[in-house]
Amino acid sequence: MLSVIVALATTPSPVVTPDESIVTPGPLGFAAIAFIAIAVFLLVFDMLRRIRRGRYREEVNAELDAEEQARAAAAASETDDEDIDPTSPRR
């Protein structure tokens, strides 16, 4: 049995060469690949633009939130200062 497996494994199979006119993609295949490459490039470009826009929005929102918190803290400290009686001795 082992000799049969070795004989089948070492037997060369005939090499079939297909007709080149059937196998080559031709102009239609080139056009299809070019279309796919251009579509992928445009999609990646648009995706990067959208990611960049979202990142900028996050940065602006973070800055606005920080300014709002600073205003709220300033307003709170002003109201705290008004609550203190100026005639009372400070501790």
Secondary structure as a PSIPRED ss2 file (coil, helix, strand):
# PSIPRED VFORMAT (PSIPRED V4.0)

   1 M C   1.000  0.000  0.000
   2 L H   0.000  1.000  0.000
   3 S H   0.000  1.000  0.000
   4 V H   0.000  1.000  0.000
   5 I H   0.000  1.000  0.000
   6 V H   0.000  1.000  0.000
   7 A H   0.000  1.000  0.000
   8 L H   0.000  1.000  0.000
   9 A H   0.000  1.000  0.000
  10 T H   0.000  1.000  0.000
  11 T C   1.000  0.000  0.000
  12 P C   1.000  0.000  0.000
  13 S C   1.000  0.000  0.000
  14 P C   1.000  0.000  0.000
  15 V C   1.000  0.000  0.000
  16 V C   1.000  0.000  0.000
  17 T C   1.000  0.000  0.000
  18 P C   1.000  0.000  0.000
  19 D C   1.000  0.000  0.000
  20 E H   0.000  1.000  0.000
  21 S H   0.000  1.000  0.000
  22 I H   0.000  1.000  0.000
  23 V H   0.000  1.000  0.000
  24 T C   1.000  0.000  0.000
  25 P C   1.000  0.000  0.000
  26 G H   0.000  1.000  0.000
  27 P H   0.000  1.000  0.000
  28 L H   0.000  1.000  0.000
  29 G H   0.000  1.000  0.000
  30 F H   0.000  1.000  0.000
  31 A H   0.000  1.000  0.000
  32 A H   0.000  1.000  0.000
  33 I H   0.000  1.000  0.000
  34 A H   0.000  1.000  0.000
  35 F H   0.000  1.000  0.000
  36 I H   0.000  1.000  0.000
  37 A H   0.000  1.000  0.000
  38 I H   0.000  1.000  0.000
  39 A H   0.000  1.000  0.000
  40 V H   0.000  1.000  0.000
  41 F H   0.000  1.000  0.000
  42 L H   0.000  1.000  0.000
  43 L H   0.000  1.000  0.000
  44 V H   0.000  1.000  0.000
  45 F H   0.000  1.000  0.000
  46 D H   0.000  1.000  0.000
  47 M H   0.000  1.000  0.000
  48 L H   0.000  1.000  0.000
  49 R H   0.000  1.000  0.000
  50 R H   0.000  1.000  0.000
  51 I H   0.000  1.000  0.000
  52 R H   0.000  1.000  0.000
  53 R H   0.000  1.000  0.000
  54 G H   0.000  1.000  0.000
  55 R H   0.000  1.000  0.000
  56 Y H   0.000  1.000  0.000
  57 R H   0.000  1.000  0.000
  58 E H   0.000  1.000  0.000
  59 E H   0.000  1.000  0.000
  60 V H   0.000  1.000  0.000
  61 N H   0.000  1.000  0.000
  62 A H   0.000  1.000  0.000
  63 E H   0.000  1.000  0.000
  64 L H   0.000  1.000  0.000
  65 D H   0.000  1.000  0.000
  66 A H   0.000  1.000  0.000
  67 E H   0.000  1.000  0.000
  68 E H   0.000  1.000  0.000
  69 Q H   0.000  1.000  0.000
  70 A H   0.000  1.000  0.000
  71 R H   0.000  1.000  0.000
  72 A H   0.000  1.000  0.000
  73 A H   0.000  1.000  0.000
  74 A H   0.000  1.000  0.000
  75 A H   0.000  1.000  0.000
  76 A H   0.000  1.000  0.000
  77 S H   0.000  1.000  0.000
  78 E H   0.000  1.000  0.000
  79 T H   0.000  1.000  0.000
  80 D H   0.000  1.000  0.000
  81 D H   0.000  1.000  0.000
  82 E H   0.000  1.000  0.000
  83 D H   0.000  1.000  0.000
  84 I C   1.000  0.000  0.000
  85 D C   1.000  0.000  0.000
  86 P C   1.000  0.000  0.000
  87 T C   1.000  0.000  0.000
  88 S C   1.000  0.000  0.000
  89 P C   1.000  0.000  0.000
  90 R C   1.000  0.000  0.000
  91 R C   1.000  0.000  0.000
